[in-house]
Amino acid sequence: MNYGQFLNMIPEFYLVIILLAVFVVDFIAHRSEKKHDVLFAVTVALMVVLPVRIALLSEPAEAFGGMYVASQASNVMKIILSVGTLIVLIMAEPWLKNEVKRNEGEFYMLVLSTLLGMFIMTSSGNFLMFFLGLEMASVPMACLVALDKWKKNSAEAGAKYVLIATFSSGIMLFGLSFVYAAAGTLYFNDVAQVLTVSPLAIMGLVFFFSGLGFKLSLVPFHFWTADTYEGAPTPVTGYLSVCSKGAAAFALMVILAKAFTPLVAYGEYMLYIVIVLSITIANLFAIRQSELKRFMAFSSISQAGYIMLAVIGVSQTGMTALMYYILVYVVANMAVFTVISAVEQKSGSTLMSTYNGLYQTNPKLSFLMTLALFSLAGIPPFAGMFSKFFVFMAAAEQGSFWAYFVVFVALINTVVSLYYYLLIVKAMYIKPSDSPLPAFRTEMTTRVALAVCTVGIALFGICSCIYDWLFAASAL
């Protein structure tokens, strides 16, 4: 075996080095009073270098006979996932510091292990490699969801996530068995060459998409989402809502483009149905929520539906729109979860009523929360408006009646989403409170995370070079 092939996996290789470094620091500083500060500083410093290293040193490469394929698009996606993970690590610092019973080294290593699995997912050239990466991302994520061992809701959320993840993996493997029976191979490019339109191949696509639909929390595979989001620690909920969803959406589009090319027409009809159901049902249920993490769970289901608009038709425009949407979604959604985490640390509650009158006592926090919500709703001139425009454009590019119909439904639902996002704004600015949350000063790390997210919300929509960079790298 040529072990030099590992050198073609620069992002994964460097991430493993970070994992080992965090493990060694955690072991050495186990009993030190400065363990929290040292571990946080080392982890964040190494993670800051990761996206830079990927951008400067990673080139398109293959390893292990084509099972691992690093393209320009996958490297860009890894940069986006690394930035999202870095924001999660920074915003989680106050939570980790206040939880004295927790071994924060576990948190950092589980987050990095999950990211390693996502990296392998996005660079897979074979269904077995993809499944390996998916499970490497799912198993540590289940541990993260249940990390609050002393809270009942966290244990329940972890159990539900494990059960659903196991069930969805079984469904996906069942679908892959059909694909292997129809094609005789599991390499994406080889499958596309020999796969024909047959009941066996169509069933394989349906089961594969169903299994991945659980990971993306698309309707009707979404039932685990609200309970898991509510029970998981808030930083983990933010991580689950952006990075996990982004990696799965990117992998789905790559596989549809490379492996299921003969069945793209059948995949489009599935996407039409799932998109309309996800956006509509999630929006209607979000209106009824009074707990903010459950509210954001249904928001994430709706956002997943919008992301799937970019997958329709499988084109370079769609791939660019998908990566751009995920990039904007990372900064906007993490800004919301950073505020939720800061308020939860102060009040111990994530109920929407906690935010009544927040602007009177914490105007800056309320203002940044409003910017992030407006971006998620797609209100100009924030970046979220441009991300929605690009996914609408990618879907409408197909030119079919059903594509236009789905875009129309998505546009109508944008108005509905604006209504329920404004419910939080109304609570902060208009609704009175008998006992408003007192004024407080957030931690430095919280302010850094909010600053990064706010700059992204403001600039990603007006810096055309971002879109040009993504378009240049998105050739399928």
N, C-alpha and C positions, 0 to 999 in steps of 0.2 A: 504493500500500500504506500502511495506517495503522500507522506504527511505534509509536504509542502503545499498541498491544496488548501490547508487551513489558512495559509497566508493570503489566499484570495478572499477570505471572509474577514476583512479588516474591521468592520463595525462590530461584528459578533466577537471577534478576538479581543478587541479593546474593551468591550463590555464585560467579558469574562475577567479581564485583568482588574477592572473596577470592582467587580464582585469579590474577587480574592482580596483586594486591598481593603475593602470595607470589612470583610470577615476578620482579617488580621488585626486591623485597628480595633474592632469591637472586642476581640479576644484579649489584646494587650491592655486596653483601657477599661477592662471590665469593672474593676473596683475603684477606678479613679473618680474623684469628685468632678472633674472636668470632662468626663466621658461624653456627655451630651454635646458640648460645644465642639470637641475634637472630632467626633464622629460626623456631626452635621457639616463641619467645615471641609473635611476630607471628601465626603460624598458629593457635596455640591461642587467643590472645586474640580473634581474629576469629571462630573457630569457636564460642567460648562465646556470642558475641552471636547467632549464626545461629538456634538454636532459639528464643531469646527473641524475636527479630525475627519469626519465622514465627508464633509464638503471638500476638503483639500486633498485627501489621500485616496478616497475610494473611487475606483474606476469600474466600469462594467466588467464582470468576471464570472466564470463558472467553476464549479467544483463538484467532485464525486459523480462524474459522468453526466452532468446536467441536472442532478437532483437539486443543486443549489445554483440559482441564477440571479446575480446582482445586476440589475439594470439601472439606468440613470433615474428612472421613475421610483424604483424601490429605494435607492439611496436618498432621494429627496423625501420620501415618506418616512424613512428612518430619522432624518433630521427633524421633521415635524413631530414625530413621536418622542424623540429625545427632548425637544423643547417642552412639550407637554408634561413629560415626566419630571423635568427639572422644576417646572412651576409647582407641580404637586409636592415635591420634596421640600421646596421653600415654604409653601403655605401650610405644610403639616408640622413645621417646627414648633410653634406654640402648643399645639395639641400634644405632641410627644413630650414636651418639657413638663406639662401639667399632669401627665399620667405617670405617676411615680412607680406604679407596679409593672409597667410595660418595658420589655426589652426592645429598645428602639432599633438595635442592630437587626432584629428579626424583620422589622418593618422595611428598612432600607434594602435588605437582601431579597425579601419577597418582591418588592417593587422592581428591583433590577432583574430578578429572575423572570418576572412576567414580561418585562421589556425585551429580554433576550428571546423569549418565545415569539413575541410579535415580530421581531427582526427576522426570525427564520420563516415565519408565515409569509412575510412580504417578499422574500427572496426564494420562494419554493419554485421548483420546476417539475416537481413530482408530487402526486397526491399523498404519498406516504410521508414525505418531508413536510408537506403542508399540515398533515394531521399531527405529526410530531410537534411542530411549532405551536399549533393550536392548543394541544394539551399542556405544553410547557408554559403557555400563557394562562390557561384556565386553572390549573391546580394551585399555583401560588396565589392566584386571585381569590380562590375560595378561602385560603388561609387568611388573606388580608380582610376579607369580608367579615370573618369571625374573629378578628384580632381583639376586639373588646370582650375578652373571655368572661368578664364579671357582669356583663349586661345580657339579659335574656334575649332582647331583640337582635343583638349581634349574632348570638349562637343560632337563633332561628333563621336569620338571613343567610348565614353560612350553610346551614343544612339545606335550605331551599336552593341555593345556588349550586351546591354539589349535586343534588338530585337532578336538577334541570340540566346541568352541564353533562352529567353522565348520560341522561336520556338523549340529549341532542347529539352527543358523540356517537351513541349507538345508531341513531337514525342516519347520521352522516356516513358511518362505516357501511351500513346496509346499502345506501345509495352508491358508495364507491365499489361495492361488490358487483352491482349491476353494471357500472361503467367498465370495470375490468372484464366482466363476462362479454360485454359488447365490443370492447376494443382490444383486449388481450394485452394491454399495457397500462401503466399509470403515469407515464411521462406526459406532460401537458401537450407538447408539440406532436408526439406520436399519436395521442388520443385524437387530436383534431384531424390528423391525416386519414385515419381508418374508421372513425366513428361515422355511422350513417343514421338517418332518421328512422328509428325503430322503436317499438314499445319498450324494449329493454333499456335503450339509451335514454328515452324520455323519462322513464321511471327513475333511472339513476340521477338525472338532473333534478327531478322533483325532490327526491329524498335528500340529495346533497344540499340543495337550496333550503330545504326545511331545517336541516341540522344547523346550517349557518345562520338561518333566520332567528334561532334561539339566541345565538351570540350577539346578533345585532338588535335583539329585542323588537323585532318587527311583529306587527299584528298578523296572524293570530298566535304568535309564539312569544308573547310579551308578558304572560301572567306572573312571572317571577319578579319582574322588574321593580314594581313599586315597593313590595315588601323587602326586597334585598337592598334597595337604595335607602330605605328608611332605617333598617337595622344596622347597616354597615357604618363604620366611622366616617365622618364627613369627608376627610381628605381621600379616603378610599372610594367613596361614592363619586367624587369628582374624577378620580383616575379611571374608574370603571366607565363613566359616562362619555369620556372623550377618547382616550388612547385605545382602549379595547375596541370601541365601536369603529374608530378610524382604521385600525389595522384590519379588522374583519371586512369592512367595506372595500378597502383597497384590494385585499386578497380576492374577494368575490369578483371584482371587475377584471382582474388579471386572469383568473381562471376561466371566466366566461369568454374573454378575448382569445385566450390561447388554447384551451381544451375543448370548450363547448361551442366552437365556431359554427359547426353544422346545425346546432340547435338554438341559435341565437333568437330566431323568431318565436320559438316556444318559450324561451326565457323571458322575452319581452312581455308576453301575455301574463305570465306569473308576476312580473314586476308591476304591471299596471294594476292588478288586483291588490297586491300587497301595499303598494304606495298609497292608493286611495283609502284603504282600510286603516293603515297606520296613521296617516296624517289626520283623518277625520275622527276616528275613535279616540285617539290620544288627546286631541284638542278638546273634545267634549268631556272627557274624564278629568282633564286638567282643571277645567272650570270649577269642578266640584271639590277640589282638594283644599284642605285647611292646614295641612302639614307640608312645610316647604320642600323637604326632600322627596316626598311622594309627588308633589307638584312638579319638581324637576325631573322625576322619573318619567312622567307622561310627556313632559317637554322633550326629553331625550328620545322617546319613541317617535314623536312627531318629527324631530330633527333627523332621525334615521330615515324616515320616509322621504324627506327632502333630499338627503344624500343619495338615496336610490334613484332619484330622477337623473342623476349624472350617469348612472350605469346603463340606462336605456340606450340601446343601439350600439354600445361599446365602440366609442370613437376617441380620437385624440382630444377633441374638444371636451368630451365627457370625462376623460381621465384628468384633464387640467381642472375642470370645474369641481371634480370630486376632491382633488388634493387641496384646491383653494378653499373649498367649503370646510374641509376638516381643519385646515390651518386657522381659519377665522373662528370656527366653532370651538377650537381649543382655547383661544384667548378669551372669548366671550363667556363660555360656560365656566371656565376656571375662575374668572373674575367673580361670577355669581357665587360659586362654592367657597371662594376665599372669604367673601363677606358673610356667608352663612356660617362658616367655621368660626370667624371672629365673634359674631353675635352669640353663637352657641357657647363659646368659651366664657363669655361674660354672663349670659342669662341662663344657660343650661337648657335652653328650649330651641326647637326649630319650628314652632308653630308660627303661622303667618300673623297671628294676633300680636306676637312679640314685636313686630315691625311697625305697629301702630304708633304714629308720632315720632318715628325714628329721626326724621329730618330736623325736628326741633332740638334734639340733643346731640345728634351725630350727623351734621349736614354733609360732611365730606364723604363719609361712608355711604350715605344715601345717594349722593350724586353719582358715585362710581358704580353703585348697584344699578341705578337708572340707565347709565350708558350701556352697561352690559346687557340689560334686559331689552333695550331698544335695538341693540345689534342682533340679539337672538330673534327679535320680532321682524327684523328686516327693514327698519325705519332708516331712511337716508338722513345724513350722509355717512352713516357708520358702515363698517366693513360688511356687516351682515346683510345689508341690502344688496351689495355687489355679489356676494356669494350666492344668494338666492337667485339673482338675475342670471348668473352664469349657469346654474343647474337647470333653470327654466329654459334657457337658450339651448343647452345640450339636449334636453328632452324634445323640444320643439323641432330641433334639427332633423329628426327622423321623418317629419312631414306626413305622418299618418293621422287619420282621424282620432284614433285612440290616444296617441301621444298628445295631440292638442287637447283632448278631453281631460287627460290626467293633469296637464299643466293648468287648465282652467280650474279644476277642483283644488289644486294646490294653491292657486292664487286666492280663491275664495277662503280657504282655510288660513291663509296668511292674515286675513282680517280677524278671524276668530282668535288666532294666537295673539294678535295684538291686544285683544280684549283681556285675555287672562294674564298676560304679562303686565298690563296696566293695573290689574288688581293689586299687585305688590307695590307699584308706584303710588297708587291711591292710598294704600295702608301707610306708607312712609310719609306722604306729604299732606294728606287730607284727613284721614281717620284720626279722631282724638283717642287718647288713652288715659285711663285713670292713674295708671302707674307706668309711665313710659320708661324705657330702658335709659338709665343715667348715662351721661357723657363719659366716654372712656377713650383711652389712647391705645391704639393697636400696637402690636409688636413690630419691630423693625422688619422682620422677615415677611410679615403680612403686608406691610406697606410696599416692600420690594415686589412681591408677587402681584399686587394690585397695579403697581406702576408699569410692570412689564405687560400685563394684560391690557391696560388702558391704552398704552402706546400702540399695541397691536390693533385694537379696535379702531383707533383713530387713523392710523397710517396705512393699514393693509388695503383699505378701500381706495386710497388716492395714489398710492405708489404703483404705477403700472409696471414697474420693473419686476415686482413680485409675480404678477400674472405671466409676464414674458418668460421669467425664469422657470416657472412651472410648465408652461407650454413647451418650451424647448426640451424639457426633460421627460415629457409625457408620451413620447412615441411608443406605441404598443408593439 
